Amino acid sequence: QVQLVESGGGLVQAGGSLRLSCAASGTIVSINSMGWYRQAPGKQRELVAIITSADNTNYGNSVKGRFTISRDNAKNTVYLQMNDLKPEDTAVYYCKAVALAYSWTSYQVYWGQGTQVTVSS
């Protein structure tokens, strides 16, 4: 199995920055992609950013130019640098990984428990 542990959330003023981290652990054979999604109260979960094992990236339209996703393959860790934060960025941020674990024959989707990001105006 694969476990994802997020860290780095918190309270920040508008215009500020935060850096989220998500570390994957467990019986990992390979990780295809890792990424971040977020869910605000009363809204659907939405894509923030994803990065593949080949370092291809994709961002949600609302964060392009402000957020940067990166990964450390040796540490099975993905990072999200969030700059110029806005109140509308307030949400629970979830880490997602598509990974192959030992004893499995296909890649599975794993989610972290989420970390709260609150941006005050």
Accessible surface in RSA format (square Angstrom, percent):
REM  Atomic radii and reference values for relative SASA: ProtOr
REM  Chains: A
REM  Algorithm: Lee & Richards
REM  Probe-radius: 1.40
REM  Slices: 20
REM RES _ NUM      All-atoms   Total-Side   Main-Chain    Non-polar    All polar
REM                ABS   REL    ABS   REL    ABS   REL    ABS   REL    ABS   REL
RES GLN A   1   109.14  61.0  94.30  68.9  14.84  35.3  46.71  99.4  62.42  47.3
RES VAL A   2    10.94   7.2   0.00   0.0  10.94  26.4   0.00   0.0  10.94  29.7
RES GLN A   3    89.85  50.2  85.87  62.8   3.98   9.5  53.54 114.0  36.32  27.5
RES LEU A   4    13.84   7.7   0.25   0.2  13.59  34.2   0.25   0.2  13.59  36.6
RES VAL A   5    97.91  64.4  92.28  83.5   5.62  13.6  94.72  82.3   3.18   8.6
RES GLU A   6    23.07  13.2   3.29   2.5  19.78  47.1   0.07   0.1  23.00  18.8
RES SER A   7    61.92  52.3  56.25  75.1   5.67  13.1  42.69  90.9  19.23  26.9
RES GLY A   8    35.86  44.2   0.00   N/A  35.86  44.2  23.07  63.3  12.79  28.6
RES GLY A   9    29.82  36.8   0.00   N/A  29.82  36.8   2.86   7.9  26.95  60.4
RES GLY A  10    29.70  36.6   0.00   N/A  29.70  36.6  29.52  81.0   0.18   0.4
RES LEU A  11   132.96  74.0 100.69  72.0  32.26  81.1 100.69  70.7  32.26  86.8
RES VAL A  12    24.84  16.3  19.69  17.8   5.15  12.4  24.84  21.6   0.00   0.0
RES GLN A  13   138.03  77.2 135.68  99.2   2.35   5.6  37.52  79.9 100.51  76.2
RES ALA A  14    50.28  46.2  26.74  41.3  23.54  53.5  27.09  38.1  23.19  61.4
RES GLY A  15    49.43  61.0   0.00   N/A  49.43  61.0  23.45  64.4  25.98  58.2
RES GLY A  16    22.21  27.4   0.00   N/A  22.21  27.4  21.35  58.6   0.86   1.9
RES SER A  17    57.03  48.2  37.66  50.3  19.37  44.6  21.57  45.9  35.45  49.7
RES LEU A  18    33.94  18.9  28.56  20.4   5.37  13.5  33.94  23.8   0.00   0.0
RES ARG A  19   129.97  54.6 115.88  59.1  14.10  33.6  35.04  47.9  94.93  57.5
RES LEU A  20     0.00   0.0   0.00   0.0   0.00   0.0   0.00   0.0   0.00   0.0
RES SER A  21    28.07  23.7  27.98  37.3   0.08   0.2  13.90  29.6  14.17  19.8
RES CYS A  22     0.12   0.1   0.00   0.0   0.12   0.3   0.12   0.3   0.00   0.0
RES ALA A  23    44.56  41.0  43.25  66.8   1.31   3.0  43.25  60.9   1.31   3.5
RES ALA A  24     7.95   7.3   0.00   0.0   7.95  18.1   0.00   0.0   7.95  21.1
RES SER A  25    58.15  49.1  53.72  71.7   4.43  10.2  43.93  93.6  14.22  19.9
RES GLY A  26    46.11  56.9   0.00   N/A  46.11  56.9  18.45  50.6  27.66  61.9
RES THR A  27    67.81  48.2  63.27  64.1   4.54  10.8  66.23  89.0   1.58   2.4
RES ILE A  28    29.26  16.7   9.95   7.4  19.31  46.6   9.95   7.2  19.31  52.4
RES VAL A  29    71.70  47.2  43.62  39.5  28.07  67.6  45.26  39.3  26.44  71.7
RES SER A  30    40.90  34.6  34.17  45.6   6.73  15.5  21.76  46.3  19.14  26.8
RES ILE A  31    13.34   7.6   2.77   2.1  10.57  25.5   2.77   2.0  10.57  28.7
RES ASN A  32    67.22  46.4  63.92  61.8   3.29   7.9   7.19  17.3  60.03  58.0
RES SER A  33    21.29  18.0  21.10  28.2   0.18   0.4   6.74  14.4  14.54  20.4
RES MET A  34     2.48   1.3   1.00   0.7   1.48   3.5   1.48   1.3   1.00   1.3
RES GLY A  35     1.26   1.6   0.00   N/A   1.26   1.6   0.28   0.8   0.98   2.2
RES TRP A  36     0.00   0.0   0.00   0.0   0.00   0.0   0.00   0.0   0.00   0.0
RES TYR A  37    40.31  18.8  40.31  22.9   0.00   0.0  21.52  16.2  18.79  23.2
RES ARG A  38    13.18   5.5  13.05   6.7   0.13   0.3   2.22   3.0  10.96   6.6
RES GLN A  39    62.27  34.8  58.52  42.8   3.75   8.9  10.10  21.5  52.17  39.6
RES ALA A  40    22.53  20.7  18.96  29.3   3.57   8.1  19.50  27.5   3.03   8.0
RES PRO A  41   124.35  90.6  95.85  87.4  28.50 103.6 108.26  89.4  16.09 100.0
RES GLY A  42    92.59 114.2   0.00   N/A  92.59 114.2  45.63 125.2  46.95 105.2
RES LYS A  43   141.01  68.8 128.58  78.9  12.43  29.6  81.24  73.1  59.76  63.7
RES GLN A  44   162.47  90.9 148.95 108.9  13.52  32.2  54.07 115.1 108.40  82.2
RES ARG A  45    93.32  39.2  67.80  34.6  25.52  60.8  25.14  34.4  68.18  41.3
RES GLU A  46    78.16  44.9  72.77  55.1   5.39  12.8  29.91  57.8  48.25  39.4
RES LEU A  47    51.20  28.5  38.30  27.4  12.90  32.4  38.30  26.9  12.90  34.7
RES VAL A  48     0.08   0.1   0.00   0.0   0.08   0.2   0.08   0.1   0.00   0.0
RES ALA A  49     0.00   0.0   0.00   0.0   0.00   0.0   0.00   0.0   0.00   0.0
RES ILE A  50    47.65  27.1  47.65  35.5   0.00   0.0  47.65  34.3   0.00   0.0
RES ILE A  51     7.08   4.0   7.08   5.3   0.00   0.0   7.08   5.1   0.00   0.0
RES THR A  52    38.20  27.2  38.20  38.7   0.00   0.0  38.16  51.3   0.03   0.1
RES SER A  53    62.50  52.8  46.46  62.0  16.04  36.9  21.35  45.5  41.15  57.6
RES ALA A  54    74.29  68.3  44.85  69.2  29.44  67.0  56.61  79.7  17.68  46.8
RES ASP A  55    91.43  64.0  74.29  73.9  17.14  40.5  24.58  57.8  66.85  66.7
RES ASN A  56    95.80  66.1  90.84  87.8   4.96  11.9  25.68  61.8  70.12  67.8
RES THR A  57    66.81  47.5  34.58  35.1  32.23  76.8  13.10  17.6  53.71  81.2
RES ASN A  58    74.72  51.5  72.21  69.8   2.51   6.0  16.92  40.7  57.81  55.9
RES TYR A  59    45.51  21.2  38.16  21.7   7.35  19.1  30.74  23.1  14.77  18.2
RES GLY A  60    12.43  15.3   0.00   N/A  12.43  15.3  12.43  34.1   0.00   0.0
RES ASN A  61   128.93  88.9 105.15 101.6  23.78  57.3  32.79  78.9  96.14  92.9
RES SER A  62    68.05  57.5  44.90  59.9  23.15  53.3  51.21 109.1  16.83  23.6
RES VAL A  63     0.99   0.6   0.99   0.9   0.00   0.0   0.99   0.9   0.00   0.0
RES LYS A  64   118.39  57.8  97.59  59.9  20.80  49.5  54.46  49.0  63.93  68.1
RES GLY A  65    86.94 107.2   0.00   N/A  86.94 107.2  43.44 119.2  43.50  97.4
RES ARG A  66    27.84  11.7  22.04  11.2   5.80  13.8  21.57  29.5   6.27   3.8
RES PHE A  67     6.10   3.1   0.00   0.0   6.10  15.9   0.00   0.0   6.10  17.5
RES THR A  68    75.08  53.4  73.71  74.7   1.37   3.3  45.66  61.3  29.42  44.5
RES ILE A  69     6.15   3.5   0.00   0.0   6.15  14.8   0.00   0.0   6.15  16.7
RES SER A  70    48.73  41.2  47.96  64.0   0.78   1.8  35.39  75.4  13.35  18.7
RES ARG A  71    36.74  15.4   8.70   4.4  28.05  66.8   1.34   1.8  35.40  21.5
RES ASP A  72    44.16  30.9  39.04  38.9   5.12  12.1  13.86  32.6  30.30  30.2
RES ASN A  73    83.12  57.3  66.74  64.5  16.39  39.5  34.15  82.2  48.97  47.3
RES ALA A  74   101.77  93.6  56.87  87.8  44.89 102.1  69.39  97.7  32.38  85.8
RES LYS A  75   138.05  67.3 119.68  73.4  18.37  43.7  75.02  67.5  63.04  67.1
RES ASN A  76    45.84  31.6  44.46  43.0   1.38   3.3   1.96   4.7  43.88  42.4
RES THR A  77    11.64   8.3  11.61  11.8   0.03   0.1   5.52   7.4   6.12   9.3
RES VAL A  78     0.00   0.0   0.00   0.0   0.00   0.0   0.00   0.0   0.00   0.0
RES TYR A  79    36.99  17.3  36.99  21.0   0.00   0.0  20.18  15.2  16.81  20.7
RES LEU A  80     0.00   0.0   0.00   0.0   0.00   0.0   0.00   0.0   0.00   0.0
RES GLN A  81    59.37  33.2  58.95  43.1   0.43   1.0  30.58  65.1  28.80  21.8
RES MET A  82     0.00   0.0   0.00   0.0   0.00   0.0   0.00   0.0   0.00   0.0
RES ASN A  83    62.09  42.8  62.09  60.0   0.00   0.0  18.15  43.7  43.94  42.5
RES ASP A  84    74.12  51.9  69.78  69.5   4.34  10.3  23.24  54.7  50.88  50.7
RES LEU A  85     1.04   0.6   0.00   0.0   1.04   2.6   0.00   0.0   1.04   2.8
RES LYS A  86    79.58  38.8  79.28  48.6   0.30   0.7  31.24  28.1  48.34  51.5
RES PRO A  87    55.16  40.2  48.02  43.8   7.13  25.9  48.39  40.0   6.77  42.1
RES GLU A  88   119.45  68.6  93.64  70.8  25.81  61.5  59.47 115.0  59.98  49.0
RES ASP A  89     0.33   0.2   0.32   0.3   0.01   0.0   0.01   0.0   0.32   0.3
RES THR A  90    37.12  26.4  33.64  34.1   3.48   8.3  31.72  42.6   5.40   8.2
RES ALA A  91     2.01   1.8   1.10   1.7   0.91   2.1   2.01   2.8   0.00   0.0
RES VAL A  92    42.34  27.9  42.20  38.2   0.14   0.3  42.20  36.7   0.14   0.4
RES TYR A  93     0.00   0.0   0.00   0.0   0.00   0.0   0.00   0.0   0.00   0.0
RES TYR A  94    38.21  17.8  38.21  21.7   0.00   0.0   9.68   7.3  28.54  35.2
RES CYS A  95     0.00   0.0   0.00   0.0   0.00   0.0   0.00   0.0   0.00   0.0
RES LYS A  96    46.72  22.8  45.58  28.0   1.14   2.7   7.68   6.9  39.03  41.6
RES ALA A  97     0.02   0.0   0.00   0.0   0.02   0.0   0.02   0.0   0.00   0.0
RES VAL A  98    30.85  20.3  30.85  27.9   0.00   0.0  30.85  26.8   0.00   0.0
RES ALA A  99     0.00   0.0   0.00   0.0   0.00   0.0   0.00   0.0   0.00   0.0
RES LEU A 100    33.13  18.4  33.13  23.7   0.00   0.0  33.13  23.3   0.00   0.0
RES ALA A 101     0.19   0.2   0.00   0.0   0.19   0.4   0.00   0.0   0.19   0.5
RES TYR A 102   137.69  64.3 133.35  75.9   4.34  11.3  93.13  70.0  44.56  54.9
RES SER A 103   116.60  98.5  60.06  80.1  56.55 130.3  62.43 132.9  54.17  75.9
RES TRP A 104   107.88  43.3  92.77  44.9  15.11  35.5  87.50  46.7  20.38  33.1
RES THR A 105   142.44 101.3 106.15 107.6  36.29  86.5  81.55 109.5  60.89  92.0
RES SER A 106    57.63  48.7  53.01  70.7   4.62  10.6  41.84  89.1  15.79  22.1
RES TYR A 107    96.93  45.3  76.76  43.7  20.17  52.5  54.69  41.1  42.24  52.1
RES GLN A 108    51.13  28.6  48.52  35.5   2.62   6.2   8.53  18.2  42.60  32.3
RES VAL A 109    81.41  53.6  56.59  51.2  24.81  59.8  56.59  49.2  24.81  67.3
RES TYR A 110    24.02  11.2  21.01  12.0   3.01   7.8  23.49  17.7   0.53   0.7
RES TRP A 111   102.54  41.2  74.42  36.0  28.13  66.0  57.97  30.9  44.57  72.3
RES GLY A 112     7.79   9.6   0.00   N/A   7.79   9.6   1.05   2.9   6.74  15.1
RES GLN A 113   173.28  96.9 147.40 107.7  25.88  61.6  55.49 118.1 117.79  89.3
RES GLY A 114    23.68  29.2   0.00   N/A  23.68  29.2   0.30   0.8  23.38  52.4
RES THR A 115    21.01  14.9  16.00  16.2   5.01  11.9   8.69  11.7  12.31  18.6
RES GLN A 116    86.31  48.3  77.32  56.5   8.99  21.4  48.94 104.2  37.37  28.3
RES VAL A 117     0.00   0.0   0.00   0.0   0.00   0.0   0.00   0.0   0.00   0.0
RES THR A 118    46.45  33.0  46.45  47.1   0.00   0.0  35.56  47.8  10.89  16.5
RES VAL A 119     7.17   4.7   0.00   0.0   7.17  17.3   0.00   0.0   7.17  19.5
RES SER A 120    41.85  35.4  35.52  47.4   6.33  14.6  35.11  74.8   6.75   9.5
RES SER A 121   130.28 110.1  68.48  91.4  61.80 142.4  55.85 118.9  74.44 104.3
END  Absolute sums over single chains surface
CHAIN  1 A     6342.1       4866.3       1475.8       3314.5       3027.6
END  Absolute sums over all chains
TOTAL          6342.1       4866.3       1475.8       3314.5       3027.6
